[in-house]
Amino acid sequence: MAEFKIVVSDPKTGKSITKEIKDKSAQTLMGMKIGQEIDATIVDIDGTLKISGGSDKVGFPMRSDVHGSARNNILLTSGVGFRSKVKGMQKRKIVRGSMISDETYQINTILVKGNLVLDKPAEEAKAEEKPAEEAKTKE
């Protein structure tokens, strides 16, 4: 069975969360490509997600301009999977295609519609509990 880690990024707040999905919800993502929109209920969020990239189990990045789901050794001048040190430099690199398959490990998404609700950090939760405890001791 397929297992994926989905990273959901909210461009409004700059925050992101990671969720693991398995079985049936993971099967719905099989065959989808970078740029497609999906329903966010698979990660328990109301809204819509847009697939923006990902990587496979070995760590090779997905590129939207490479068709299929196989690994390819392509000549790159810029973009995902390549950092140029010199202007005009070209290099042959291994990248993964734009389609999600069993070999995909991580899927990066952007929240298009909806709100990303994060759990409160532990420090904020403790700060809210202290005033309630102090009120009980004063009575």
N, C-alpha and C positions, 0 to 999 in steps of 0.2 A: 504494500500500500504506500501511497505517496504521503510524505510529510514535508511541510514547508514552514519556514519562519517568515512572517509577514511584518514588515516595518511600515507603519502608518505615520506619515508626516503631515502636520497641519501647517500650511504656509502662513496662516494668519497669526498664530502664536509662536511658531518656531519650535514647537515641542513635537516629540515623536514617541511612539510606543511600539513594542514588539510583542507579537502573539504567535503561538504555534498552532497550526491547524493540521488535522489528520482526517483520514478516511473520506467520507462523502463530501465534506466541504472542500477538501483538497482536490478531490476528483473534478469538482466544478471548474477549477482553474486550469486543468490540463488542456493544452492546445490553445490557450489564450496568448495574445501577443502584447508586446510593449505598446502602450498608447491606448489600449482598450479600457473601457470603464466597466466596473463590476459593482455589485451591491455590497455595501459595507456590513451587512448583517452577519457575514461569515466570521467577522472579528468582533461581534457584539457592539457595533456602532451604528447609529442611524445616519444614513447618507449614502454617498457614492464615492468610490475609490478609483483612481486612474493608475494603471500599472506604469511605472516609470523606469524600471530596470530590475536588476537582480544579479545573482551569481550562482555558480554551480557548486557541487560538493567539494571540488578541489580549490575553488576560489577564482576561477576565470569569470570575468564580467560578461553580462549579456549586452549586446549592441543591437539597436533598433534597425540598423541598415544591413544586418546579416540575416538572411532568410533561414527558416527552419529552426531546429533545436540542437543541431550537432555542433561540435567544436570545429572551428576553422582557423587555419593559419593564414591571416590576411595582412596585406601591406597597409600600415597606418601612417597618417601624417598628423592627425590630431584627434581629439575626442576621447570617448570612454575607453579605458584600457591602455592609454598611451600618454606619457608626459615628455614633451620635446625639450631637450636641453639646448638645442641649436635651432635657429630659424631655418625652415626648409628640410629638416631631418625627416627621414622615412625609416620605418623599422617594421619587420615582420613579427607579428605577435599572435598568440592564440587567444581567441575570444569565443564566446558561446553565442548561438543564434538568438533571435528575438522571441521564439516560442517557448512557453513553459512546458517542461517535460519531467520525467521521473528523476533526472539528473539535477534538476534545479534544487537548490538548498534555500536560498533567501530570495524573497520577492519584495522589492521596494515599491511603495505606493504613495500617492498624494491624495489627501482628502479634498475632494472637489466640492461636495455638498454635505452639510452637516457640521457638527461640532465635536471636537475631540475632548472627551471628559476624562481628566486624569484624576487618580486618587490623590487625596491630600498627603503631603509629606508628613512623616512622623513628628517632626518638630512642631508643625502647625497644629496637629491633632493634640499633642501634649499641651500646647499653649491654650487651647480651648477648654481642656479638661481642668486645668488649674483653677480658673476663676470659679468654677462650679464646686470644687472641693473646698476652696477657701470660704465660700458662702455657707457651706454646711458646718464648718468648724466654728463660725461666728455665732450661729444660732444656738 
